[in-house]
Amino acid sequence: EKDGHDWFMRKEIFEQPRAVADSLLGRHARNGLLQLDEMRLSDQELRDIDKIIIIACGTSFYAGLVAKYAIEHWTRVPVEVELASEFRYRDPILDYSTLVVAISQSGETADTLQAIRHARLQRSKVLAICNTNGSTIPRESDAVIYTHAGPEIGVASTKGFLTQLVACYLLALYLAQVKGTRYGDEISEIMRQLESIPDQIAAVLSRADEVYELARAHVDTRSVLFLGRHAGYPVALEGALKLKELAYIHAEGFAAGELKHGPIALVEEGLPVLCVVPPRGRDQLHEKMISGIQEVRARGARTICLAEEGDTSIEPYADHLIRLPRVPVLLQPLVAVVPLQLFACELATAMGHDVDQPRNLAKSVTVE
Ligand code: F6R
């Protein structure tokens, strides 16, 4: 049942190329247009939307943070991302022109369910991104994009997260198509890049042993920091959450630019810092990330850098280098999170923890 793996989680990490491919299947029609079968909102309703609020918890919330970068960039519609547990207690400003997007792997998370009920009472349209057919959240939503990860049994979300990212990209591109903010050729080009991601994830997985060795070298570690920028920032948060959940060690993710505003005080000799390095591009993200890495290194941190193939400029600053396939910055989370999942899974295994059933956690959280 675990396909020869020791844990469901590890099996599910290795299923990710297929889960991503399945979640893309049938969405890109031959005429180049995107189609989302369960998108029960009309083009006119979508054109009327002038604000999006994404609500979710935990790992699904981090998928929402990535979605914000993609949706705003491709559609120019402002996006807020909010923890479902906070949403209805702050009297959020909602009306019929606000689209609320609820992201939930299980479709049963109580905080998220209560949040969408609140949104619908305020006459907002609700779209669910969900992995569980017929669960409560999609049943109570106006529209749904189902992810096709297959059942996720490990308590820590892995393939659920990757397929949520895919659904968020599809939603962003679909909105761009309907609103006319991006044209067919460009959308098709991004779809082709997405369709190449399963092979690129497989390439990352083929080098799992390198990550495992690195993880096992950290069994005595009590604290790990994760740094990222742009779409790599939520990846840093997710990498830290995986480590907390599975290895029970203190782990925190930061936006690299925020370091000097406080967190750099945490850095001391030998502290492992995992850095998600953005691809080299015309923006200054890459250079800015390198200067953040230099800052922590100058204070004694040991840097583990995830950087794209061919990026030699990172070499002087990396105590350890994990190579990522070359993909555009907005899509990089799909490949960058995989080594972080492997790292947490292997480190927790080496520490003797139950990876599939971490202490104090449940697979779906049906109480608020
Ligand atoms: C982390 C994890 C949790 C869930 C969160 C939301 O590995 O699994 O943080 O992501 O409880 O669950 P869903 O997506 O089912 O609403």
Boltz pocket constraint, residues with backbone or C-beta under 6 A from the ligand:
constraints:
  - pocket:
      binder: B
      contacts: [[A, 57], [A, 58], [A, 59], [A, 60], [A, 61], [A, 103], [A, 104], [A, 105], [A, 106], [A, 107], [A, 108], [A, 109], [A, 112], [A, 155], [A, 156], [A, 157], [A, 158], [A, 241], [A, 245], [A, 362], [A, 363], [A, 364], [A, 365]]
      max_distance: 6.0
